[in-house]
C-alpha cells in the first residue's frame, strides 16, 4: 500500500478528492448529464451490448463534453525566475495574502529557502544569509518559504505559489496560536457533508455558520474563485482555476469550515484529480499505476469574507503548453462503457458512481519530471462492494486503452 502525505513541502503528485457516497446538490449549467436511471434504461435497450453487464449506482451521473473535439498537448514546467524577480514576487505574494502583517525586519529573519548548492548539498540558513550567493548565481535558484505563528507561505523557484495558510482555522482548532506549518482543518475534523460541482455549475445557496458570520456555499464559492483568479504568482492564463467538490467541515463550538477541492480546466475540459479519503493524503492500493501528475489542491474558508488557505494548487498551472493537436473523440461514451465492461469482467461487485471526460497529464519519464504529455480520457469512478475499495478507470478517448487503480 502506498500512502502519500503532505510534509513540510508539498509533493504535488499526491492528493485529490472524490468522496465516495456524497451526493451532488450542484446545479448544472453546461455540458450533458446522464443519471443512473437513464444509464440503466439504456443498458436494457442495448440488447447484447457489453455495457449491459455494468452495474450503475442509483446516484450515478455522467458529465459528458459539449463538443466531440478536444486537444492533446504537452505541458512543461516554467523555468526558474531570476533570483531578484523571484524574491520580489514572493514578497508581493506575502503582502497579497498577509497585508501589512510582517515588518521588513521580520521578513529578513523569516524568509527561508529550500534548495541545494552547486554540489547538490542542501542549503543551510535563511534567504538573508544566502542572498549574495543566490544573486550571483553561485547556487541554483531555491524555493522561498516561511512558517510562523501568523501564517505560512511557500513558492517554487519558477514563481508558482504552492501554499499560503492563515491562522483562523488553526486557532479555532487549537485554542491558541502556534507555528502554523502544514495545518489542514479537513484532516483534524469530521466531514459533515460534501457536494460535487459538475463542470460549468454552481453549488447550492445553503448557508453555514462560519467564524464571525454565516455564508452560503455559493457565495463562498464565488469568493474562492475570485481569489484564485486574482493570484499574482506565475501561471498560464489558459489553465483556468476550477472547483470540483466542497466538503463541509465541523469545527469546534458549532462553527463550520468549507473545504474546496481545486483543479483547472483547459478549453472547457477539467484536469483530473486524485480521489481523496483524507484531507492531506492520497492512498492507493495499486503501485503499478502510471506516473500521473494530477491536481491535488484545496482552499479552505473559515471566515465568511476570505480564504484561510490555498494549498498545492499552483504547480500545474505554472506550465507552458506546446504541441497542441486537435482530435475527434474516437471512442464515444457508449464505446467506453463497452470497453470498460470487458476490463471489469474479472472484477466482482464493481458499482459505478460517476463518469467524466477529463485531461490526464502523464510524466514522460522519471528523469524529466518537468515534462508531461496530456491525454483525454473517460474517467469512471466506482466502488467494489466486497472490499469497499474505490476504483478509478480510465478509457483513452483516442486509443480505447483501459487502465485503472484502486484506493
C-alpha positions, 0 to 999 in steps of 0.5 A: 500500500502506498500512502502519500502525505503532505510534509513540510513541502508539498509533493504535488503528485499526491492528493485529490478528492472524490468522496465516495457516497456524497451526493451532488446538490450542484446545479448544472449549467453546461455540458450533458448529464446522464443519471443512473436511471437513464444509464440503466434504461439504456443498458436494457435497450442495448440488447447484447451490448457489453455495457449491459453487464455494468452495474450503475449506482442509483446516484450515478451521473455522467458529465459528458463534453459539449463538443466531440473535439478536444486537444492533446498537448504537452505541458512543461514546467516554467523555468526558474525566475531570476533570483531578484524577480523571484524574491520580489514576487514572493514578497508581493505574494506575502503582502497579497495574502498577509497585508501589512502583517510582517515588518521588513525586519521580520521578513529578513529573519523569516524568509527561508529557502529550500534548495541545494548548492552547486554540489547538490548539498542542501542549503543551510540558513535563511534567504538573508544569509544566502542572498549574495550567493543566490544573486550571483548565481553561485547556487541554483535558484531555491524555493522561498518559504516561511512558517510562523505563528501568523501564517505560512507561505511557500513558492517554487523557484519558477514563481508558482505559489504552492501554499499560503495558510492563515491562522483562523482555522488553526486557532479555532482548532487549537485554542491558541496560536502556534507555528502554523506549518502544514495545518489542514482543518479537513484532516483534524475534523469530521466531514459533515457533508460534501457536494460535487460541482459538475463542470460549468455549475454552481453549488447550492445557496445553503448557508453555514455558520462560519467564524464571525458570520454565516455564508452560503456555499455559493457565495463562498464559492464565488469568493474562492474563485475570485481569489484564485483568479486574482493570484499574482504568482506565475501561471498560464492564463489558459489553465483556468482555476476550477472547483470540483467538490466542497466538503463541509467541515465541523469545527469546534463550538458549532462553527463550520469550515468549507473545504474546496477541492481545486483543479483547472480546466483547459478549453472547457475540459477539467484536469483530473484529480486524485480521489481523496479519503483524507484531507492531506493524503492520497492512498492507493492500493495499486503501485503499478499505476502510471506516473500521473501528475494530477491536481491535488489542491484545496482552499479552505474558508473559515471566515465568511469574507476570505480564504484561510488557505490555498494549498498545492494548487499552483504547480500545474498551472505554472506550465507552458503548453506546446504541441497542441493537436486537435482530435475527434473523440474516437471512442464515444461514451457508449464505446467506453462503457463497452470497453470498460465492461470487458476490463471489469469482467474479472472484477466482482461487485464493481458499482459505478458512481460517476463518469467524466471526460477529463485531461490526464497529464502523464510524466514522460519519464522519471528523469524529466519530471518537468515534462508531461504529455496530456491525454483525454480520457473517460474517467469512471469512478466506482466502488467494489462492494466486497472490499469497499475499495474505490476504483478509478478507470480510465478509457483513452478517448483516442486509443480505447486503452483501459487502465485503472487503480484502486484506493 
